[in-house]
Amino acid sequence: MDLDFYKRLAKALAAEFGENCEVLVHDLTGGDPEHTIVAIENGHVSHRQTGDGPSQVALEAMQEKHPENLRDRSGYLLKTHDGRIVKSSTVYIRNEQGGVDGIFSVNYDITNLLMAQKAVGSLLSHGEEPKAPASIPQNVNELLDDLIEQSVEKVGKPVALMTKDDKILAIQFLNNAGAFLVTKSGDKVSKYFGISKYTLYAYIDASKNL
């Protein structure tokens, strides 16, 4: 195992991603399972240092009789003894025979990020199912199109499947939203719902009794 290369790689990654990024190398060839860490950067993340013992992943690798079964792992979560959450990735360092000589690990402390995410989520939460943001129409024609689309969503089925009562419900929504204040909106709505102007006015009257 080219220990010098992995030490330099650990330094580079830690410098790139900052003090919350712990990078370490386990040497599993030394014959001492209690002291496997031969290089570590930003050890304050897990409160470990060079010369400390193996992680669970390292122990599993040392006792695995079929190292070909071991697979690298990326982006899994771990918790430190003091309750911090780290996002971890593990890469097995293999020899020419396929055995595992070491482990290269990256542990990124995401505790503060999770706290920020929770805080933002709390601010954005309003006790209802999240809804898509409403669009901002540039003119009354776009506004009318938006209102018609919303009326269809309220009914919950396409116009082709709407019954008379469904269409009355849609017309009620449009009327309450002020859609018919838009010039020539009656023509557009009638055409969209496949009804006559006379029927439209009848549905408007009927919707007042709903």
N, C-alpha and C positions, 0 to 999 in steps of 0.2 A: 504494500500500500504506500503510495507516494504521500506521506504525511505532510511534507512541506507544501505540496500543492493544495491540499485540503485546508491547511491552516491559512494560507493566503486567500483562498476562496472565502473562508469564513470571515476574515477581516474585511474583504471587499463588500460582501453582502451586508454585514453589520454597518459599515460606513454608509452604504447606499440607502438603507432603510431606517437608520437611526437607532436611538437608544431603546426603543421598544422591541427591537428585533434581536433575539438571541440566536446565535448560530454555534453549533458544537459538533465535535467529532469524537466518536467512540472508537477506540482501538480494541478489537476483540481477539487479537492475536497474542496479547501479552501474558496470558495465563493467569491473570489476576482479575476475576470477575467482580471484585469489589472496588476496583479502581480503573474504570474504563475511559473516563473523559481525559483526552490528551490535548484538547484545544477547545476553548469556549470564549465567545465574545458576548458582551452584555449579559453576563451571568446573573446580574441582579434580577432579571426577569423571573428566573426559577430558583434563585438563591443557591446556585451551584458554582463550582470552580474546578479548575484543572485538578485531576487526581480523585475527584468524587466518583461514586459508583454509577452503575448503569440505570437506564430507565427500564420500564417494563418491556418496551420494544427491543431493547438490547438484550435483556435476559431471554426473551423468546427466541431471538436470533441465535444466541449461544447454545440453547438447548435443542434447537431444531435439528433433527436428524436428516431431514431432506431440505436443504437450503434452497433448492430450486422451487419450493413451494412458497417461499417468501416473496411478497410483492411490495414494491414501493407504495407509499401512501401519501396522499396530498390533501391539504385543506381540511383536516379533521380537528375537532375541538378538544382541548384539555383544560383542566383547572389546576392552578397551583395550590399549594397547601394553605396559602393565605387568601384564597378565594378569587384570584384573578383568572380570567379566561384567556387562553392563548390559542391561536390558530396555528396548527402544526403541519409540517411535511417531513417525511422520512425517506431517505434514499439509502439503499444498501450498497456498500462498497464491496465489490466482488473481486476475487482473484481469477487467475486464468482457468482454474478448474471449476469455477462457478460457485465456489464457497464464499461465505461472507466473512471478510476480514475486518470490516468496520461499518459504522453508520454515520451518515451526515444528516444532521437535523436542523431545521429552522423552526423557531417558535416565536410567533409575533403576538405580543400582548395587545388584545383588542378590547380590553375591559372598558377603557374610556370611550371607545367608539360605540360599544354597546349601550353605555349609559347615555351617550348623546342621542343615539337612535331611539332609545326609550323616551327621552325627554321630548324629542321632536314629535314622536308618535303620539304622545300625550297631548301636545298642543294641537295637533291636527285632528285628533279624534273628536267627534261630536255626537257620539252615541247612536249613530245611524250607520247603515250600510254605506260604504264609500260610493260616491257617484262620480261619473265622468264630469269634468268641468264644462260648464255651458260655453258655447262659442259666442263670440262678439260679432254680430252681423254688421256688414258695412252699409247696408241699405234696407229698405222696408221689404223688398222682395226676398232677400236672404232671411230676414226676420220671419216672414210668413212661412218660408220653407222650413225653418227651424221649428216653428210652432206646429206645423203639420206633422213633422217627424215626431215631435214630442207627443202629439195626440195619438199617433199610431203606437208608440211605446206604451202609453197609458193603457190602451186597450189590450196590448200584448199579442196581437196577431196581425198578419198582413191584411191589406184591404180586401184581397180576393177571398179571404176566409171570414170576413166580418158579416155578422147578421145585422138586421135592422137596428136592434138594440145597441150593438157594438158601435155602429155608425153614429147613433144618437149620442152615445157617451163621448165619442171623439169630437162631435160638433159642440157638445156642451163644454168640453175643455177649451176648444178654440174660442167659443163665445166668451167664456169667463176670462180668457187670456187677452181679450180685446183684438183678436185676429181680424174681425170683420170691420174694424175701424180703418183697415188698410184699403185703399182704393182698388176696386175690382177684385177684392179677395174672394167674394162670393163665386165669381166665375171659376177661379182657380181651384177653390175647395170643392165645388160641385164636380168639376172635371176629375179631380184627384180621386174622389170617393165614388165616382160613377153614378151620380144622381143628378136630377134636374134642379134648376134654380127653385122651382116651386117646392120640390121635396126638401131642399136645403132649408128653406124658410119654415117648412112644417117641422123639420127636425129641431130647428132652433126653438120654436115654440114648445115642442115636446120636451126639450131638454130643461126648460124652465120648471117643469113639473117633476123632475127627477130628484 
